Amino acid sequence: MVVVGHGADQVRAHLAEVAPEATAVFQAEQLGTGHAVRIALEAAPEATGTVVVLNGDVPLLRPETVSALVAAHEGEGAAATVLAAQVPDPAGLGRIVRDDAGRLRQIVEQRDASPEQLAIREINAGIYAFDAVRLREVLGKLSTDNDQGEEYLTDVFGLLVSAGEPVAVHLAADHTETLGCNDRVELATLRRLLRDRVNERWMRAGVSLLDPATTWIDVTVALDRDAVVDQNTQLRGGSVVGSGAVVGPDVTLIDTVVHAGATVLRSHAVGAEIGPGASVGPYAYLRPDARLAEKSKVGTFVEVKNSEIGAGSKVPHLTYVGDATIGEQSNIGAASVFVNYDGVKKHRTVIGSHARTGADNMFVAPVEVGDGAYTAAGSVIIENVPAGAMGVARARQRNIEGWVLKRRAGTASAEAAERASQSASPKGSAASEGEAIHGVGEPMGPAAEAGDTATE
């Protein structure tokens, strides 16, 4: 049961996502922790046995510690047991006040503590175990005679002691578990502590974290032994990193699976799958449903979305692959775009296996390039390219001799062109003429085209 008050609608919405089995109990007026527990028990009249009460701002608390608290409480037959901790700085926290025999006498809030009590370093963690019947009896006796005019749940302990009821203190093994969060500075501190706890656990499990201080791993992430995580890396959500994979530096993975032996360098991936031995980055972006097969490559400044890249295939650089299927052992030339959107619908491109596509290609979907086919550099492919064919879709080049001297006279370009013309040998002039004739003649044949199709 979760007691909500300020921002209740936001908290309810969050609970519906992360803990749909929880019941929200509304506290219309925030009249103190005792009042909050009282209205929660009123909403659960059937509750018996041990009732555990926790503050909502203690995110580092381990379930093992709560289990130990309950075991100690029930083992001693106590009416109430408080979780305590020895802290370096108790400022702002309630103090555990014991009698001469070491038994709990009362819990005193910071505002109500005497100078002697303020010197106590054993603090109340705000986590308790109660006998439900005795708790209900005492809650009705709480007073608001204190500095804040609220019903303090901690006063229950004093009332139980006065009535001769058995109360107990259970000391937490690690005081950091009991740290609360009251502002964003404290929240950042707790995040760092949780980061260190998580990172230590993975390193002791055989994962190499090269710079733990700059590595952030969600508790929902799974890492295999001998995975390597380099500096400035964030692993979030349900991400998985396999054995021998190297992730980082400067990588963010969200709900992404990296299989064994793969490498991801300076890249961002969301909802992607990176196959065994595959290579990603630097500066790649894998969007949801990007699936890279074994030993494939997505290189520098490449974006992949909702696409499959087959085993051994490469998309080395400067390319957008959207809504596509690429077969095995194919190579996609630099600066290519898979044109998947017609303004209304998305369409798919299929590149076969062992294909070689030219640099600066546009694949206007829906379109297919068959197995073993080539496409020429600078082509806009709008029709299917059969298996083993060369697809050429570009205008013939035309050179206009002397254009710069005529149209850009007086510029640095014109001066450079004139110097080159004056220094050209007769042999060089003949070569220039040959190139000009070639430029305005018939298109080059497939054998010549094949030499300028792609970069790798």
C-alpha positions, 0 to 999 in steps of 0.5 A: 500500500502506498500513501499518496498526497502531494502530486497524488495523480502523478504518483498513481500513474507511476505506480500503475506502470512500475507496481500495478499490484500496489494500492494507492491510499490518499492522504488528503491532508499531510498531518504526519507519518502517524496519520499516514499509517493510520489511514493506510490501516483503515483501508486494510482492516483485514491486515494482521501479523507483522506490518512493515512501514517504509519511507518512500525516499530510501531507494538504496534499501536492500530486500535482504535488510527488510527480511532481516528486520522482520526476522529480528522483530518476530524472533523477539516477539516485539510489539515494534522494531525500528531499523537503525543505522550508525551514520557519520553525520546525523544532521536532520535525522531522528535519533535513537535514544536508549536507556542505561541497559541499551534498550530503546527508550524513544525516538526523537526528531531533530527539531525536538532533540536536546543538545545531548540528543543531537550528539547521538549518531545512531539514527532512525532509518524510518523503516519499521516492523509492527504488530498490527493489533498493537499498532492500531491500538497506539495510533489512536493515542498519538498527539500533535504536541510537537514542533511541527504539529503533526502525528509522529509515527515515532511516538508509537515507540515511546507509548509502547515503552510506557505501556511496558510493551517489548520494543526492539532496535535492529541495526542495519549493516550498511548505513548507506541503505538508510539514506533518504532523499530530500533534494536534488543534491541528495538524489545525485549522491544516492545515484552515485552510491547505487552506481558504485554498488552495481558496478562493484557487483559486476566487476566481482562477477567477472565483468571488466569496467575500465572506468567505473566512475563514468560507467552507469548500469541500470539494475535491469541490465545483464552482463556476461562474464568477460564482457568489457565496458569502457569509460563514459558508457551508459547501459540502460533498460533491458540491455544485455552484453555478451561475453567478450563483447567490448562496449565503449568508450562513449556508448549509450545502449537502451534495451539493446542486446550485444552478442558475444565478441561484438564491439560498439564504439562511440555510438547510441543504440535503442531497441537494437540487436548486435550479432556475434562479432559484429562491429558498430561505430564510431558515431553510429545510431541504431534505432529500434528493430535494427538487427545486425547479424554475425560479423556485420558492420555499421560504421561511422555516421551510419543510422539504421532503423527497422532493418536487418543487416546480414552476416558479414555485410558492411555499411561502413560510413555516412549512410541511412538504412531505414526499413531494409533487408540486406543479405549476407556479405554485401557492401553498401557504398558511402553516402547512401540513403534508403529512401523509405518514406513517400510522405504517407507510407513507409516502404522496404528496400531489399539488397541481396547477398554478395551485392556491391552498391555504389557510393552516393546511391539512393534506393527509392523504396520499394525496390530490390537489388538482386544477389551479386548485383552492382550499382554504379556510384551516384545512382538513384535506383528506382527499379529492381536490379536483377541478380548479377546485373549492374544498375546505372541511374545517372546522367552522362557527364559533360565538360564545358571547356574554358567555362571558368576563364569565360564566366569567372574571369579574375577569380583565383579559380580562373588564375589557377586554370590559366596557369595550368593551361600554360604549363601543360605539356603537349602530352598533357593537352592530348590527355585532357582532350581525351578526357573531354571526349570521353566525358561527352561521349557514350556512357562507360561500359559495365567493366569500367563502372564496376571500378567506381561503385563503392567505398569499403 
